[in-house]
């Protein structure tokens, strides 16, 4: 990999009535709709990521003026992403705490285990509220490191898998624990109801290109509820690393630029503590060196 140039991140903000892709370089926010990049969305850059990187680095190092903005509304950085592939039980500490709650022995899987969130409904920006479904009483938090895919691939070999990583962002896999299990039929899990509710995927506020992350394993994941630290662990405690996850996913489907892979959560979730989110709570989710999300919690209001 070439030596990284001027450090930058990418984001999407709401600016003058539109979703605007921006390059974040220090305290400057540079509009990527303008020359020399001319991208309507961060997703457009990911579609040609290897070609876009040199132009973005030159822009970050230039004296291009930033936007004149006041208080910002940060949208999910990869606005328009299609899928979030979520790794389940990918930290031994979380596997053990959940097994203890269920009264079973921990059973690590032989291969990664995934479910899918629909990005269109789930992804949520910094400052936007997590809405508690009216039919759930056990909504939980899960801080995760998310991978942003930057290269299309199918049947990707593990030794080439990291070439597909464009960068990283912060993700909170919000989960309705009481809706995730069912007793009225043959199958015990309901991943749709438990994981895919609207607003169940706070993400961002930026995505940091992989070239600026020396070792993803050293990135520290933390989450606070109302100022109380609940989760704190390095990403290196994953059972299956990022390359293994990419290789596994790509055996089944073609990964596309802009797809997100949420790589699992460490111990400290609410279910293991006998806690759940309530209206009025504030959740802060952080991956050290990448960013921090703050999301208030509100009750769902039915739409007529």
C-alpha positions, 0 to 999 in steps of 0.5 A: 500500500502506498504511504498515506498522504494528508489524513482525511475522512468522508462524511455526509451532512445536511446542508442548505436543504440537501445531503452533501458529501464532504471531505473532512480535513482537520476543521475544514469540510470540503464539498465533494460535489465541486471540482475536482471530485464532483461526486453526488454521494460518498457511494459514488466515490466508493464505486471507483475507490482506487481511482478516487483516493489520489484525488481525495488526498490531493484535495485534503492537502490543498488549500481548498476552502471549507463550507461556511456552516453552523451547527451540523446535522451529520447523516450516515456517511455512506448514504444510500448503502444497500446492506449492513451485514452484521456478525453475531457472537463474534467476541468471546466475552459477549458470547459468554455473557449471553450464554450466562443469561440463557443458562447455556454453555458458550458455543463458539461457531466454527465459522462467522455467523451473520444476519442482515439489516436493511440500511435504508431504514436502519441507518441513523446519523449522529444526533438523530433519535433511536426510536423504541418499538412500541411492542418491545420492552428490551431494546439493547445496545451494541458498539461495533467497528463497521467496515466500509467495502470499497471493491466488488468481489465474490469468492474472495480469498482471505489473503486478499480480503483486506484489499476490499476494505475502503475504510471504517466507521462506528456502528451501534447494532441496536437490538430488541432482545424480546422480539429476537426470539419466538416460541410460536413456531418451528424456528426460535429466532426472529432476526427481522423483528429483533434487529431490523426496526427503523433507526436500529443502526446508528452509524458514523459520523465519518468513515475513515479510509483504511490507509489511515488505520495502522492496525484495526485490532488496536482500535478501542470500542466504547459505549456509554448510556447516560454517561455510564461506561457500559462497553470497553474493549479492543477490536482485536478480541474478535473471534473471526477477524475482518479478512475471515468475515469478508471471505465468508460473506463472499462465498455466498454473495457478491459484496459491493462498494458501499456495503457495510460489515458490522463486525460484532460487539464485545461484552457489556450489553444491556441484556447481560446487565438486566438493563434496557434502553428507555425514553430519555436515555442518551447513548454515546458510541465510539471507536477510538481514532475514528469517531463518536456518535451521540443518539438520544432515545425516544418512544416510537410514535405510530404513523397513521 
